[in-house]
Amino acid sequence: MSDTVSQPLLRPVRLGALDLPNRILMAPMTRARATNPELAPTALHAAYYTQRASAGLIVTEGTWVGPDAIGYIHVPGIWTEAQTAAWGQVTDAVHAAGGRIVSQIGHLGALSHPDHLDGRLPVAPSAVDPREMSFTPDGPKETVTPRALTGAEIAATLGDYRRAAENARRAGFDGLEIHAQGNHFIAQFLNPRLNRRTDAYGGSAENRARLLFDIVETVTDVWGADRIGVKLSPYWRSGTAFTADEEVLADYDQLLKRLGDCDLAYLHLVGPDGGAGGEDALTAFARLRAHYRGAVVANLGFTRESGNDLIARGLADAVSFGEPYIANPDLVERFAHGLALAEGDRGTYYSGGERGYTDYPAAGRV
């Protein structure tokens, strides 16, 4: 039998307006299964998420807020009627299975490539090449120098986020998560190496965070703050632009304090790579917890043991799991009964189709 006393992960929790039966969240993961011209989810997506409905909360793969946001192949969007209707079929299926699901919405910005955009340059805070790799329909290619958004275009992009939030609500999601992690669009605005603007969206750390707060305000107007989450990765290291040095972390300390005034449902925080459950993770989440007064969801590499420990220490309210959910649709049950976890086939993570997506059995059916 499961033991909610010894396993904090199995205890219910309330995150804003979201009542969850356990603290095991399914993290957003790109799986590249929207292999149709509409970039709409399919019955395969509905089956995939429904298989994982025992999670305390499912956060969908990041979905594009508009055509200029696209940056990977076969990733669904949520800006058209067809996409919205298809997501409605996913949420219906998850709810029928007793689950809860929120939509993660995002934009790739400078990490995109003209190959995704009918030859147009990607948009970004400034015309600075992030010097990373973009994953195009023809394979990985070096990023290009993007085009800096005008003030009017930033306002239009906020409109894209509003439309995505409205569509997510119409599709029957239980809430919304703003993708602000990694090296994507919002993180590019936060980054002083990539954001060299001299208007209200650049310069000081406070100005560089303005876009994030404008997006929070925009989607909160649609949903209410208690159904909104934000995902951030202060410790992200990538290329030459994302360093996670002390100056960056100090900026995030202040950002977390300001976000604490937004009364969000939760803040989804990615810890240091390779440090999950170890001293690096404990130190990192102690620091993050000290600066944010709301509910924290911890992410990156946690196990059953280290996730339980983090919650028991009071350093997080819930833990999200990404890769373990690929091959273990019944992850909650496996954690509850101490069962071994299955290993995923990495060759099928982004391959399209049912194989390596919906064909992993629950432990009782192995």
TORDRENKE-271603 format. One record per residue (C-alpha): residue in one letter; residue number from 1; x, z, y. Coordinates in steps of 0.001 Angstrom, whole numbers, plus 500000, padded with zeros to 6 digits. Layout:
BEGIN
{A,NUM,{X,Z,Y}}
...
***
This chain:
BEGIN
{M,1,{500000,500000,500000}}
{S,2,{501071,499424,503582}}
{D,3,{502192,502392,505631}}
{T,4,{501370,502295,509332}}
{V,5,{502990,505701,509803}}
{S,6,{506482,504611,508758}}
{Q,7,{506066,501072,510111}}
{P,8,{505296,500959,513833}}
{L,9,{505005,497174,513520}}
{L,10,{501756,497661,511593}}
{R,11,{500052,499854,514183}}
{P,12,{497449,498337,516502}}
{V,13,{498281,497828,520163}}
{R,14,{496504,496757,523321}}
{L,15,{498353,494292,525548}}
{G,16,{496309,493903,528701}}
{A,17,{492895,492695,527538}}
{L,18,{494264,491699,524121}}
{D,19,{493441,494150,521308}}
{L,20,{495823,493440,518434}}
{P,21,{495575,494845,514890}}
{N,22,{499365,494946,514545}}
{R,23,{502517,494443,516611}}
{I,24,{503877,491455,514685}}
{L,25,{503573,488392,516912}}
{M,26,{504181,484798,515926}}
{A,27,{506664,483424,518458}}
{P,28,{506239,479938,519937}}
{M,29,{508130,477304,517946}}
{T,30,{508363,473573,518492}}
{R,31,{507552,471863,515169}}
{A,32,{507130,468207,516279}}
{R,33,{503923,467463,514390}}
{A,34,{501885,465785,517157}}
{T,35,{502780,462326,515869}}
{N,36,{500058,460462,517741}}
{P,37,{499995,458560,521050}}
{E,38,{497700,461182,522636}}
{L,39,{500161,464028,521895}}
{A,40,{497149,465983,520664}}
{P,41,{497179,468632,517943}}
{T,42,{495623,467588,514641}}
{A,43,{493930,469126,511618}}
{L,44,{497446,469845,510350}}
{H,45,{498080,472070,513382}}
{A,46,{494790,473877,512740}}
{A,47,{495799,474531,509132}}
{Y,48,{499279,475707,510139}}
{Y,49,{498110,478244,512687}}
{T,50,{495178,479407,510567}}
{Q,51,{497517,480182,507670}}
{R,52,{499271,482612,510037}}
{A,53,{496131,484225,511481}}
{S,54,{497055,487718,510226}}
{A,55,{499675,487933,512994}}
{G,56,{498761,490427,515667}}
{L,57,{498887,487476,518046}}
{I,58,{499880,483831,517670}}
{V,59,{501682,482190,520584}}
{T,60,{501463,478434,520225}}
{E,61,{504358,476049,520463}}
{G,62,{505151,475220,524072}}
{T,63,{502671,472601,525305}}
{W,64,{503226,470214,528200}}
{V,65,{501301,470801,531420}}
{G,66,{501464,467125,532361}}
{P,67,{503174,463808,531584}}
{D,68,{506164,464589,533847}}
{A,69,{506760,467780,531847}}
{I,70,{507495,465973,528562}}
{G,71,{510967,466410,527125}}
{Y,72,{510797,466378,523306}}
{I,73,{509156,464011,520838}}
{H,74,{505872,464810,519078}}
{V,75,{505150,467969,521073}}
{P,76,{501483,468337,522081}}
{G,77,{500196,468646,525605}}
{I,78,{497183,470292,527197}}
{W,79,{496463,468113,530235}}
{T,80,{493949,465611,528810}}
{E,81,{490406,465910,527499}}
{A,82,{491501,464717,524049}}
{Q,83,{494230,467352,523863}}
{T,84,{491882,470081,525057}}
{A,85,{489218,469180,522518}}
{A,86,{491790,469105,519730}}
{W,87,{493144,472517,520713}}
{G,88,{489544,473749,520598}}
{Q,89,{489449,472879,516909}}
{V,90,{492652,474875,516393}}
{T,91,{491345,477975,518160}}
{D,92,{488024,477762,516317}}
{A,93,{489841,477722,512981}}
{V,94,{492125,480628,513906}}
{H,95,{489225,482725,515181}}
{A,96,{487189,481992,512058}}
{A,97,{490086,483429,510049}}
{G,98,{490090,486587,512187}}
{G,99,{493102,485696,514307}}
{R,100,{494006,485728,517979}}
{I,101,{495897,482903,519690}}
{V,102,{497300,482249,523166}}
{S,103,{498568,478965,524579}}
{Q,104,{502131,478715,525805}}
{I,105,{502378,476154,528628}}
{G,106,{505570,474678,529995}}
{H,107,{507660,471911,531539}}
{L,108,{511160,470732,530587}}
{G,109,{512327,469666,534050}}
{A,110,{515934,468462,534210}}
{L,111,{516372,468778,530437}}
{S,112,{514108,465772,529965}}
{H,113,{515313,462152,530023}}
{P,114,{514072,458823,531402}}
{D,115,{513401,457770,527797}}
{H,116,{510509,460256,527767}}
{L,117,{509230,459276,531199}}
{D,118,{508855,455480,531130}}
{G,119,{512201,455146,532876}}
{R,120,{511498,457677,535642}}
{L,121,{514071,460326,536451}}
{P,122,{513257,463866,535354}}
{V,123,{512223,466246,538120}}
{A,124,{514050,469466,538930}}
{P,125,{514634,471987,541715}}
{S,126,{517680,469987,542882}}
{A,127,{519483,466772,542028}}
{V,128,{522004,468540,539770}}
{D,129,{522792,467357,536255}}
{P,130,{522534,470387,533937}}
{R,131,{525087,468664,531652}}
{E,132,{523292,469422,528435}}
{M,133,{521818,467315,525652}}
{S,134,{518330,465861,525841}}
{F,135,{516469,465110,522613}}
{T,136,{515045,461608,523050}}
{P,137,{513095,459290,520747}}
{D,138,{516459,457630,519962}}
{G,139,{518258,460886,519275}}
{P,140,{520334,463269,521421}}
{K,141,{521576,461869,524727}}
{E,142,{523368,463436,527660}}
{T,143,{521138,464595,530475}}
{V,144,{521104,462641,533722}}
{T,145,{521037,463695,537362}}
{P,146,{517368,464532,537990}}
{R,147,{515319,463995,541121}}
{A,148,{514676,467006,543375}}
{L,149,{511004,467810,543815}}
{T,150,{509580,467628,547317}}
{G,151,{507457,470466,548643}}
{A,152,{504340,468354,548120}}
{E,153,{505376,467645,544530}}
{I,154,{505856,471358,543852}}
{A,155,{502290,471883,545049}}
{A,156,{501151,469094,542704}}
{T,157,{503064,470716,539828}}
{L,158,{501249,473983,540513}}
{G,159,{498094,471909,540172}}
{D,160,{499316,470774,536747}}
{Y,161,{499711,474410,535698}}
{R,162,{496227,475216,536979}}
{R,163,{494720,472323,535042}}
{A,164,{496570,473395,531888}}
{A,165,{495300,476960,532338}}
{E,166,{491743,475728,532819}}
{N,167,{492013,473492,529761}}
{A,168,{493398,476346,527663}}
{R,169,{490433,478466,528664}}
{R,170,{487991,475667,527806}}
{A,171,{489752,475216,524470}}
{G,172,{488914,478808,523532}}
{F,173,{492324,480430,523648}}
{D,174,{492497,484211,524024}}
{G,175,{495081,484024,526770}}
{L,176,{498020,482158,528215}}
{E,177,{501796,482505,528104}}
{I,178,{504005,480941,530774}}
{H,179,{507147,479351,529349}}
{A,180,{509945,480506,531680}}
{Q,181,{512756,480950,529174}}
{G,182,{515809,479082,527969}}
{N,183,{517061,476235,530118}}
{H,184,{513634,474810,530943}}
{F,185,{511929,474083,534286}}
{I,186,{511188,477577,535630}}
{A,187,{514560,478897,534436}}
{Q,188,{516182,476003,536336}}
{F,189,{514537,477233,539542}}
{L,190,{515783,480762,538850}}
{N,191,{519342,479499,538314}}
{P,192,{521565,479337,541451}}
{R,193,{523798,476685,539865}}
{L,194,{520866,474299,539386}}
{N,195,{518684,475345,542317}}
{R,196,{520417,474398,545557}}
{R,197,{517298,474092,547661}}
{T,198,{517242,475241,551264}}
{D,199,{513468,475632,551563}}
{A,200,{511230,478516,550496}}
{Y,201,{512021,477813,546812}}
{G,202,{515809,478125,547067}}
{G,203,{518650,480241,548377}}
{S,204,{518059,483932,547687}}
{A,205,{517108,485229,544243}}
{E,206,{513708,486111,545659}}
{N,207,{513151,482539,546868}}
{R,208,{514390,481057,543595}}
{A,209,{511750,483136,541804}}
{R,210,{508992,481919,544124}}
{L,211,{507911,479108,541774}}
{L,212,{507429,481554,538898}}
{F,213,{505299,483863,541023}}
{D,214,{503305,480932,542393}}
{I,215,{502601,479820,538818}}
{V,216,{501625,483365,537819}}
{E,217,{499245,483534,540769}}
{T,218,{497823,480087,539979}}
{V,219,{497022,480780,536325}}
{T,220,{495919,484352,537029}}
{D,221,{493259,482896,539305}}
{V,222,{491899,481105,536220}}
{W,223,{492365,483781,533557}}
{G,224,{492901,487181,535138}}
{A,225,{496304,488861,534865}}
{D,226,{495398,490911,531788}}
{R,227,{495378,487776,529596}}
{I,228,{498622,486305,530939}}
{G,229,{502088,486710,529448}}
{V,230,{505445,485439,530721}}
{K,231,{508391,484634,528485}}
{L,232,{511894,485065,529930}}
{S,233,{515413,484963,528484}}
{P,234,{517827,486866,530765}}
{Y,235,{520625,486671,528179}}
{W,236,{520433,482905,527669}}
{R,237,{523827,481183,527543}}
{S,238,{523951,477386,527562}}
{G,239,{526356,474794,528909}}
{T,240,{527989,475634,532215}}
{A,241,{524842,476569,534134}}
{F,242,{523416,479443,532068}}
{T,243,{525971,482246,531894}}
{A,244,{524141,485587,531481}}
{D,245,{526873,487244,533520}}
{E,246,{526343,490500,535398}}
{E,247,{525210,488731,538574}}
{V,248,{522519,486859,536612}}
{L,249,{521388,490008,534821}}
{A,250,{521161,491871,538121}}
{D,251,{518863,489133,539434}}
{Y,252,{516695,489544,536340}}
{D,253,{516612,493318,536847}}
{Q,254,{514944,492745,540213}}
{L,255,{512717,489973,538828}}
{L,256,{511383,492318,536149}}
{K,257,{510628,494975,538748}}
{R,258,{508608,492460,540772}}
{L,259,{506766,491182,537695}}
{G,260,{505768,494759,536960}}
{D,261,{503479,494566,539992}}
{C,262,{501589,491577,538529}}
{D,263,{499724,493654,535891}}
{L,264,{500371,491062,533175}}
{A,265,{499204,491461,529601}}
{Y,266,{502845,491474,528496}}
{L,267,{506345,490260,529222}}
{H,268,{507917,488371,526312}}
{L,269,{511684,488913,526485}}
{V,270,{514416,487163,524519}}
{G,271,{517371,489399,523740}}
{P,272,{521044,488488,523361}}
{D,273,{521825,485908,520688}}
{G,274,{523147,487502,517529}}
{G,275,{522389,491021,518701}}
{A,276,{518924,491581,517248}}
{G,277,{518665,495057,515814}}
{G,278,{522275,495924,516611}}
{E,279,{523787,497800,519499}}
{D,280,{523727,494721,521717}}
{A,281,{519967,494403,521278}}
{L,282,{519335,498101,521771}}
{T,283,{521432,498133,524945}}
{A,284,{519765,494976,526229}}
{F,285,{516204,496127,525641}}
{A,286,{516950,499578,527034}}
{R,287,{518055,497818,530228}}
{L,288,{515057,495468,530283}}
{R,289,{512604,498284,529554}}
{A,290,{514041,500341,532403}}
{H,291,{513172,497646,534926}}
{Y,292,{509734,496549,533713}}
{R,293,{506805,498937,533768}}
{G,294,{504382,496898,531641}}
{A,295,{504146,496002,527952}}
{V,296,{507213,494340,526429}}
{V,297,{507313,491947,523479}}
{A,298,{510855,491620,522070}}
{N,299,{512171,488409,520566}}
{L,300,{515174,486869,518819}}
{G,301,{516337,487476,515288}}
{F,302,{514610,490761,514509}}
{T,303,{513938,491853,510937}}
{R,304,{511305,494179,509512}}
{E,305,{513733,497089,509784}}
{S,306,{515151,496356,513233}}
{G,307,{511708,495512,514637}}
{N,308,{510279,498814,513443}}
{D,309,{513296,500630,514854}}
{L,310,{512995,498992,518276}}
{I,311,{509336,500009,518604}}
{A,312,{510016,503509,517283}}
{R,313,{512655,503943,519994}}
{G,314,{510092,502960,522619}}
{L,315,{512097,499898,523702}}
{A,316,{509274,497421,523000}}
{D,317,{505544,497478,522352}}
{A,318,{505606,494569,519879}}
{V,319,{508094,492148,518316}}
{S,320,{507735,488390,517916}}
{F,321,{509119,486500,514954}}
{G,322,{509904,482802,515000}}
{E,323,{511818,481381,512062}}
{P,324,{510493,483940,509529}}
{Y,325,{506985,482600,510197}}
{I,326,{507945,479080,509125}}
{A,327,{508236,479860,505414}}
{N,328,{506156,483067,505406}}
{P,329,{502622,482429,506647}}
{D,330,{501734,485905,505343}}
{L,331,{504584,487646,507158}}
{V,332,{502442,490656,508071}}
{E,333,{501516,491234,504429}}
{R,334,{505108,490801,503281}}
{F,335,{506296,493354,505848}}
{A,336,{503477,495732,504916}}
{H,337,{504365,495725,501228}}
{G,338,{508136,495345,501510}}
{L,339,{508155,491927,499869}}
{A,340,{511081,489527,500040}}
{L,341,{510913,486723,502578}}
{A,342,{511016,483069,501592}}
{E,343,{513633,480777,503142}}
{G,344,{512564,477763,505173}}
{D,345,{513830,474225,504639}}
{R,346,{515649,473416,507884}}
{G,347,{515548,469723,507114}}
{T,348,{511764,469771,507604}}
{Y,349,{511538,471921,510741}}
{Y,350,{510936,468890,513008}}
{S,351,{510329,466166,510437}}
{G,352,{506577,465625,510805}}
{G,353,{503939,465864,508099}}
{E,354,{502761,468592,505765}}
{R,355,{506059,469116,503941}}
{G,356,{507824,472178,505318}}
{Y,357,{504865,472894,507595}}
{T,358,{501690,473865,505755}}
{D,359,{502941,473860,502152}}
{Y,360,{504638,477271,502083}}
{P,361,{502591,479588,499815}}
{A,362,{501642,483185,500451}}
{A,363,{503566,485720,498364}}
{G,364,{500633,486262,496008}}
{R,365,{500586,482574,495181}}
{V,366,{504313,482018,494624}}
***
